[in-house]
Amino acid sequence: MKRYKVKRVLVSDIDSPNATYTKFLEELTTRNIPTTFVHEPMRIRMGQGLTLDIIYPDRTLGTYKNMNNSSVVGLLRFKDTRVMLEGDLEAQGEKYLIAQQRDLKADVLKVGHHGSKTSTTEAWLNAVNPHYAIISVGAHNGYGHPHPSVIERLKQHGVITYRTDRNGDVTMTSDGTSIAFTTQK
């Protein structure tokens, strides 16, 4: 919120006693940033044919022990293009979504949990089958993200991958049929 002009925030509608999460919500209030609490199933119409389908979290599952597995997951659609926005979802959440037998296919995958070894499983990549991936990750982060196993899985699937630690800001544009990427350090 300090680096970018944030116009709206979508937050998981799953309550958490996590102190960092509480501080984040307080900052949204302080900055007067409109906040929408979301859960599955919701559709957000963003205009000009662009929609965001919230496909996770499922409120009926109850309490999440791991906050990452209550992360918002959305499928962004514009005409014939689809982008899977995975948040910090880990393997448990990916497995749940796959078991729902939904059409999870997407042209672009925003890789889960900054490329942590706990997400972007083989089964998830098979279900989403992306052509492109974006990993939002800080350079020289203390967690060692993205994990080499995730990078290797993406390579094995032939996924063209952009990383914010190496490429800087990644911008995707689409006319609804084709997708183009630009980067800026």
C-alpha positions as CSV (number, residue, x, y, z in Angstrom):
1,M,0.0,0.0,0.0
2,K,3.0,2.3,0.4
3,R,4.3,1.5,-3.1
4,Y,1.2,1.5,-5.2
5,K,-2.1,3.4,-5.3
6,V,-4.5,0.7,-4.1
7,K,-8.1,1.4,-5.2
8,R,-9.8,-1.7,-3.7
9,V,-8.8,-4.8,-1.8
10,L,-10.4,-8.3,-1.8
11,V,-9.9,-10.2,1.4
12,S,-10.8,-13.7,2.5
13,D,-14.1,-13.8,4.4
14,I,-12.5,-16.2,6.8
15,D,-11.8,-14.8,10.3
16,S,-8.3,-15.0,11.7
17,P,-6.7,-14.1,15.0
18,N,-3.4,-13.6,13.2
19,A,-1.8,-10.3,14.4
20,T,-0.3,-9.5,11.0
21,Y,-3.7,-9.9,9.4
22,T,-5.4,-7.7,12.0
23,K,-2.8,-5.0,11.4
24,F,-3.3,-5.3,7.7
25,L,-7.1,-4.7,8.1
26,E,-6.4,-1.8,10.4
27,E,-4.2,-0.2,7.7
28,L,-6.9,-0.6,5.1
29,T,-9.3,1.2,7.4
30,T,-6.7,4.0,8.2
31,R,-6.1,4.5,4.5
32,N,-9.8,4.4,3.7
33,I,-9.3,1.7,1.1
34,P,-12.6,0.0,0.0
35,T,-12.4,-3.6,1.2
36,T,-14.6,-6.5,0.0
37,F,-14.7,-9.7,2.0
38,V,-15.0,-12.6,-0.5
39,H,-15.6,-16.3,-0.5
40,E,-16.7,-18.9,-3.0
41,P,-18.9,-18.7,-5.0
42,M,-18.9,-15.0,-5.9
43,R,-18.6,-13.2,-9.3
44,I,-17.3,-9.7,-9.4
45,R,-18.0,-7.9,-12.7
46,M,-15.2,-5.4,-13.4
47,G,-16.6,-3.9,-16.6
48,Q,-16.0,-4.3,-20.3
49,G,-16.5,-8.1,-20.2
50,L,-13.9,-8.6,-17.4
51,T,-15.1,-10.8,-14.5
52,L,-13.4,-12.3,-11.4
53,D,-14.9,-15.6,-10.2
54,I,-14.0,-16.2,-6.6
55,I,-13.5,-20.0,-6.4
56,Y,-12.0,-20.3,-2.9
57,P,-12.1,-20.2,0.1
58,D,-15.2,-22.3,0.8
59,R,-16.8,-20.9,4.0
60,T,-18.5,-24.3,4.6
61,L,-15.2,-25.9,5.4
62,G,-15.0,-24.0,8.8
63,T,-11.8,-22.9,10.4
64,Y,-8.6,-23.0,8.6
65,K,-5.6,-24.0,10.7
66,N,-3.2,-22.6,8.1
67,M,-4.1,-19.1,7.0
68,N,-2.5,-19.7,3.6
69,N,-5.2,-22.2,2.9
70,S,-7.9,-19.6,3.5
71,S,-6.3,-17.4,0.8
72,V,-8.5,-15.9,-1.9
73,V,-8.3,-17.7,-5.2
74,G,-9.9,-16.1,-8.2
75,L,-10.3,-17.0,-11.9
76,L,-10.1,-13.8,-13.9
77,R,-11.9,-14.0,-17.3
78,F,-11.8,-11.7,-20.3
79,K,-13.4,-13.1,-23.5
80,D,-11.3,-16.2,-24.3
81,T,-8.5,-15.6,-21.8
82,R,-8.3,-16.9,-18.2
83,V,-5.9,-16.1,-15.4
84,M,-5.8,-18.1,-12.2
85,L,-4.9,-15.9,-9.2
86,E,-3.8,-18.3,-6.5
87,G,-2.9,-16.1,-3.6
88,D,-0.9,-18.1,-0.9
89,L,-2.9,-21.3,-1.3
90,E,-0.9,-24.4,-0.5
91,A,-1.2,-28.1,-1.6
92,Q,-4.1,-28.8,0.7
93,G,-6.2,-26.1,-0.9
94,E,-5.1,-27.0,-4.4
95,K,-6.1,-30.6,-3.7
96,Y,-9.6,-29.5,-2.5
97,L,-10.2,-27.4,-5.6
98,I,-9.1,-30.2,-7.9
99,A,-11.5,-32.6,-6.1
100,Q,-14.4,-30.2,-6.8
101,Q,-14.0,-31.2,-10.5
102,R,-14.2,-27.6,-11.7
103,D,-12.7,-26.3,-14.9
104,L,-9.6,-24.8,-13.5
105,K,-7.8,-24.3,-16.9
106,A,-6.2,-20.9,-17.3
107,D,-3.8,-19.3,-19.7
108,V,-1.8,-17.7,-16.9
109,L,-1.1,-18.8,-13.4
110,K,-0.2,-16.4,-10.6
111,V,1.9,-19.0,-8.8
112,G,0.8,-19.7,-5.2
113,H,2.6,-18.7,-2.1
114,H,5.5,-16.9,-3.9
115,G,6.7,-20.2,-5.4
116,S,6.9,-22.0,-2.0
117,K,7.6,-25.7,-2.1
118,T,4.2,-26.1,-0.4
119,S,2.2,-25.1,-3.4
120,T,2.0,-25.3,-7.2
121,T,1.9,-29.1,-7.1
122,E,2.1,-31.4,-10.0
123,A,-1.6,-32.1,-9.8
124,W,-2.4,-28.4,-9.7
125,L,-0.3,-27.7,-12.8
126,N,-2.0,-30.5,-14.6
127,A,-5.4,-29.1,-13.6
128,V,-4.7,-25.5,-14.5
129,N,-2.4,-26.3,-17.5
130,P,-1.1,-22.7,-17.9
131,H,1.0,-21.4,-20.8
132,Y,2.5,-18.6,-18.6
133,A,3.2,-18.2,-14.9
134,I,4.0,-15.2,-12.8
135,I,5.8,-15.5,-9.5
136,S,5.4,-12.5,-7.2
137,V,8.5,-12.7,-5.0
138,G,11.1,-10.4,-3.4
139,A,14.7,-10.6,-4.5
140,H,17.0,-12.4,-1.9
141,N,14.0,-13.1,0.4
142,G,14.7,-14.9,3.6
143,Y,12.4,-17.8,2.7
144,G,14.3,-18.9,-0.4
145,H,11.3,-18.4,-2.6
146,P,10.7,-19.5,-5.3
147,H,11.7,-23.1,-4.4
148,P,13.8,-24.9,-7.1
149,S,11.2,-27.7,-7.2
150,V,8.5,-25.3,-8.3
151,I,10.7,-23.8,-11.0
152,E,11.5,-27.3,-12.2
153,R,7.8,-28.3,-12.3
154,L,7.0,-25.2,-14.3
155,K,9.9,-26.0,-16.7
156,Q,8.7,-29.6,-17.1
157,H,5.3,-28.3,-18.1
158,G,6.8,-25.9,-20.6
159,V,5.4,-22.9,-18.8
160,I,6.9,-19.5,-19.7
161,T,7.6,-18.0,-16.3
162,Y,8.0,-14.3,-15.2
163,R,9.5,-13.6,-11.7
164,T,9.3,-10.2,-10.0
165,D,12.6,-10.8,-8.3
166,R,14.3,-11.0,-11.7
167,N,12.0,-9.3,-14.1
168,G,10.7,-6.5,-11.9
169,D,7.1,-5.3,-12.4
170,V,5.2,-7.7,-14.7
171,T,2.3,-6.3,-16.7
172,M,0.0,-8.5,-18.7
173,T,-2.3,-7.2,-21.4
174,S,-4.9,-9.1,-23.4
175,D,-7.4,-8.3,-26.1
176,G,-9.4,-11.3,-25.0
177,T,-7.7,-13.7,-27.4
178,S,-3.9,-13.1,-27.1
179,I,-1.8,-12.2,-24.1
180,A,1.3,-10.1,-24.0
181,F,3.7,-9.4,-21.2
182,T,6.0,-6.4,-20.4
183,T,8.4,-6.1,-17.6
184,Q,10.1,-3.2,-15.9
185,K,12.9,-3.2,-13.3
